[in-house]
Amino acid sequence: MENAHQFRSGKGSRDENFPVASWLVHPQHRGAILAFYEFVRVADDIADHPELIAQDKIAHLDRLEQSLLGANDAEPEGVALRTVLRERRLSPRHAQDLLRAFRMDATKLRYANWEELIEYCTYSAMPVGRYVLDVHGESRSTWPANDALCAALQIINHLQDCQADYLNLDRVYVPLDALALDGVRVEELGERAASPALRQCLRRLADRTGELLHQSVSFPGSVNDLRLALEISVIQALARRLVALLQSRDPLSERVHLGKAGVATVSLFAITASLVGRLFRAPADVVRVPHE
């Protein structure tokens, strides 16, 4: 069987919508996070590969999981992450949850409602943040806020890419009941521009995504590691900006991504605001200094 690495799309950690182990994260944790990212990236590329049939996608994902668990050494990304997990005494659960989502991607092309979409995010997005929190030794009490933020990030990606997902993979994450509410046919996602009804549907979903973001507002303040808290603040700020773009623009015909300058500007303001917020906390709160 071919090595999973042969199906890589070429996309890397610096090509993502949101920071992945940026300079804000302490160097002692970046390697563990990037090993996880590489494992997830190759699995994602398999699930999204346009020339692989569902059966072959699942076979490759199964072999990747076997490498993760030590049943074989065929997949370098699985071996690398397995090594990190062993060294840090971490569970493979989060990586396995993501593999479950990618198996769903191989076979599930439609989502009936918002609840089904959130269930998908439980496996496709929430484990990413949970893994990062575990790497930093953070409390599981941070998971609810993490889950809301990660689900929001996932749905932002879905809304941005709704046209490409439909045209390239016949995959539609926009809930069918949301489309039906506005009298929109699935096929309209492939048009050059969204109809007024589709714009309304997508705007309503962007609004719900904004509500998820609001549920995560306390997340940075609940994290002990200052560097990680700053990274979370940056991610939240970028997400809010992208939701605003999705609320005001047509993702089928207009740009709904941030350029490098926009990312830098939003990030700088978020870091500054987060630091100021920590400095002016109640006296009972201790401002934690990042590792040297």
N, C-alpha and C positions, 0 to 999 in steps of 0.2 A: 504494500500500500504506500502511496505517496506520503511524504512528510507534510504535516500540516503547514509548516513554514512556507511551503511552495504556494500557498493560497493567500499569502499576505497581500494586502491592498497597497502597501507603501505608506499608509497613514501611520504617524507616530504620535508620541505624547504631546509634542508641541503643536499638533494640528487640531487638537480638540477644542471644543467651545469653551471649556473651563480649565483652569490650571490643574496640572497633574504633577505633584511633587515639585512645585516651584521652589525658587530660592528661599521662600519664606519658611519652608519645612526644614527642620534641622537635618544636616547631612547624614546623621546616624540613622535616620528613618527613610531617606530618599530611595536607597537601594531596594529596601523591602517593598516600598510602594511601587517602584518601577518594575520589579519582578512580577508583581500582581498585574500591573497594567499590561505588560507584554503577554502574559498568559491570556488575559481577557481580550486583548486586541486580536490575537491570532484566532481565538474562538469566535469572536464577532465577525472577523473576515470570512471564516468558513461559513457561518450561518448566512452571510449576505452574498456569498459568491454566486454570481448569476449563471455559471455553467455547471454547477453541481446540483444533482437532484437531491431531494430531501433525504433519501436513504443513505446516500454517500455522506451528506453533511453530518448526519447523526453518527455514522460509523467513525468519522474523523473526530468528532467531539468525544465519543466514547474512548477512543485511543488517547486523546489528550488527557481525559480524566484518569485513565489508567497510569499514565506517566506521573500525574500529580500524586496518585496514591501509592506509587512504587511498584506497580505490576509490570511496568516496562520502562525503558529509558529511551524510547523512540522519539519523544517530542521534547526538544531542549527547553521550551518554555515551561513545560510541566515539571521537568527535572529541576530547573532553576527555582521555581516557586516552592517545590517540595523541600528543597534545601533551606530556603528562607524560613519556611514554616517550622521545620525541625529545629533550626537554630534558635528561633524565638519562641518555641513551644506554643505555636498557634494552630488552630484547627483549620482543616481544608474546607470547612462548611461554606464560607462565603464564596469561594471559588466554585464549589459545587452548585450553589444556588444560581450563580451566573450561568453555569453550563445548562442548568434546567431551563433558563430563559432562552438560551440560544437554541436548544432543542425545540422549544415552542416556536421560535422564529422559523425554523426549518419546515414546520408543518401548519402553523396557525397563521392565516392570512387576514383575518377580520376580527374585530372586537365589538361585541354587541353593545356595550355601555361603558360608562366611566368606571364602574366597579370592576369590570373585567380588565380594564386598562391599568388600574391601580394594583390589581392582583399581579399583573405582569411586572409592574415596577417593583413589586416585592422581591422578585428574583433578578430582574435586569438592572436595577439601579441601587436599591437600598443596601445590598451587600457591599458595594464599593465603599461607601462611607463607613459602614460598620467595620470593614477591614482596616481602614486608615485609623479609626478610633482604637481598635484593638492593638495595632502596631504602636500607638502612642500610650497604651496602657490606660485609656480613659474609661470612665464608668459606663456601664450599659444604660444608666439613666439618661444618657445623651441620645440614645437610639431613636426615640419618637421624633425629636426635632430633626435628627439626621434623615430619618425616613421621609419626612415631609419635604425637606430640601432636595434629596436625591430624586424623589418622584417628580418634583417640579422640573429639575434639570432634564430628566428623561423626556417628559412631555414637551418641553421646549424644543428639544431635538426633533421629536416626532412632528411637531407643527411646522418647524422650519423646513423639514425634509419631506413633507407629506406628498408633494408632487413627485419627487425622485423615487420615493419608496413605492409609490403606485406604478409608475412607468417602468421602473427597472426590475422590481421584484413582485409586482402585483400584491404588495403588502400594504394594508391600510390600518393605521393605528387610530385614526379619527373614529370615535365610536359611531356605530351605525345608527343608534337611536338619536344621536346629536345631528347627524346628517338628515335623518328623516324628519326631525322636528322642524327643520327649515325647508323641507321639500327638496333636498339636494341628492342627486344621484352620485354614486361612487365614481362614476366615469368622469365627472366634472373635475376631479382632482388632477386629471391629465390635460386639462385645457391650459392655454397660454396665460390666461388671467382668470381670477376667481369671479364668479357671478356675485351680485349683491347678496344673494342668499347664502352662498358659501362663505363670503367674507363675514357675514353675521355669525355663522356657525363657528368659524375659526376664532373669531373675536371672543365669543362666549367661552370657548375652551381656554383661551388665553386668560380670561378673567378668572376662571376656576384655578388655573395654574398659579395666578397671582395670590389666590387665597391659600394655596399650599405653601407658597413662600412666606406668607405672613405667619403661618403656623411654626415656621422655623426661626422666627425673629430672635428668640432667646438663645439660639444654638451657640454662637461664639462665646457668650458669657458663661455658659455651662461647661466649657472646656478648660482644663487646667493648663495645658501647654499654650503659651502665648503665641508662639509661631503658628501653630495649627489654628488657633482662634483667628488670627489675622488672615490666614488663607481662606477660612470659612467666610469671613466678612467680605473678602474680595469676590468669592464665588456668588454669595448672595447678591452683591451689588451688580455683578455682571448679569445675573439671572433677572433681576428687576429691570435692567435696561433692555434685555431681550424680550421680556414680556411686554414692555411698553411698545417696542417695535412691532411685535405681533398684534398688538391691539390697534395699531394705527396703519399698518401696511399689509399688502397682499403678498403672502409668501410664494404665490405662484408666479408673480411678475415683478416683485420688488425685492431689494436686498433686506434680509432680516438677520444678518450676521454683523458682528462688530469687526472693524479692521484693527490693525495693531495699535494705531494711535488711540482709537476709542477704548480698547482694552486697557492700555497704559493709563489713560486719564481716569477711567472709572476705578481702576485698581488703586491708584495713588490716593484718590479721595476716600476710598473705602478704608485703606490702611490708616490714614490720618484720623478719620472719624472713629475708628475702632480704638486706636491708641488713646485719643482724647477721652472717649467714653470710659475706658479702664482707669485712666488717671483720676477721673472725677466720680468714681464709684463711692459707695458708702464706706466709711472708715473701717467697718468690720471686714470688708473684702480686701484681700491681699492682691496687689498687682504683681503678677508673676513675670520674672525677667526671662527672656529667651536664653537657651543654652549658649555658652561661649563657643 
